[in-house]
Amino acid sequence: MFPVDGSQTSSSVYALDPATDTWREATRPGEALPAVGSAWTGRYVVFWGKTGNPDTPAVNVAWDPATDTWLLLSDSLLADRFPGGTPANIGPGRLLFWGGTIDDGPVYADGAILDLNP
């Protein structure tokens, strides 16, 4: 899944169906989607973090490809980090976000776990 216009943000989002090797336009998330870190949880593609542009707000959303719907995730202390920390899948519905920086500051050596399980 990719924002596709090559800029810092995009209002068009496309998803690849690996079974058919075809791209389809996904429902838009409501606002332009900045180019931030993303990871697959087994159900959702989670977009989290901030671009290097201070005028671009942090993003914290998840897309469910089965229903083509978006979830707004709660804010986090990590949300303003660029690129929001490196996301890693650590189990069904769970992501670990590690590191990141804020406005050319130091690289952080901490993180948080996002749990999307009910």
N, C-alpha and C positions, 0 to 999 in steps of 0.2 A: 504494500500500500504506500502510495507516494503522493505528496503534494507535487504538482507537475509543471508549474510555470517557471521554475528555476530561480525565483526570487526568494527573499526571506520569508514571505508568506504567500499562501495560495488559497483561493476560494474553490478550486477544483481539486478533487481527490479521486484517484483511480486505484482500483484493487485488482491484483492478478489472481485468476482462478488457475491454480497449478494443474488441476485435473483436465482442463480444456486448453490451457496455455493461451488464455484470452484475458484482455483487460476490460473492466467495466467501470463506469463512473459510479462512485459511491455517493450516498446522501451526504450533503455538506454538513459540517459540524456546527453551523450557525454563524460562526465567525471565521475569518481567514485562519488557516492552520499554519503556524510558523514551522520552519524546518528545525525540529528539535529531536532529541533522542526518542526512540520508540522500541518496544519489545512486544513479543507475542506471549500471552499467558496460557494458551491452550483454548481460550475462548475469546479473548479480547486482544486487540492491538492497542497498547497504551502509549499515548504521546504525553511527554512530561518534560518540563524545563522552560528555557528561555533562549532566545537567539542573542547574538552579540549586540543587537540594536536596543539601546535603552528605552526607545519609544514603543517597542513591541511588548505587549503584556505576556506574562508567563502563561503557559498552557498546561492543563491537567485534565485530559479527556481520555476516554476509552471508546473504541469502536467495536461493535459486535457484528462480524460479517454474516452471521446466520440470520440476523434480523435487520441488518443495515441500519442500525440505530446507534446513537452516541450517548454516552453517559458523562456527565460532568462530575469529576472527582473532587473530593474536598481539598482545600488548600493545604499546603505543606510548607514547612520551613525550608525545604529543598527547592521549592518551585521557582525561586528567582535565580537559581544557579544556572550558569551556562556551561555545558549543555544540559544542566539539570541532574548531573550525575550519570554514570554509565549504568543503564538498566540491564539486569540479568535475570532470566527466568530461574526461580529456585523451587519450583513445584507448581502443581495445578493452581492457577489463579493467584500466584504470588510472585512478586518482582522485588529484587533488591536494587536500589539506586545508590550508587557509591560515587563520591567525589564531586567534581564540578568546581566552578569558580564563580565569583560575583564581580562584575565590572573590572576585569584585569587584575583582580586580587589574587591571593594565594589559592593554591589547589587544596581543597578540603580532603581530609583523610577520615571522613565519617560518612554515614548514610542512613537510610531508613528502608523498611520493608513495607510494601504496598500489598495488602491482602484483599482481593476482590471476591473472596468466597462468602456466600451468604451466612 
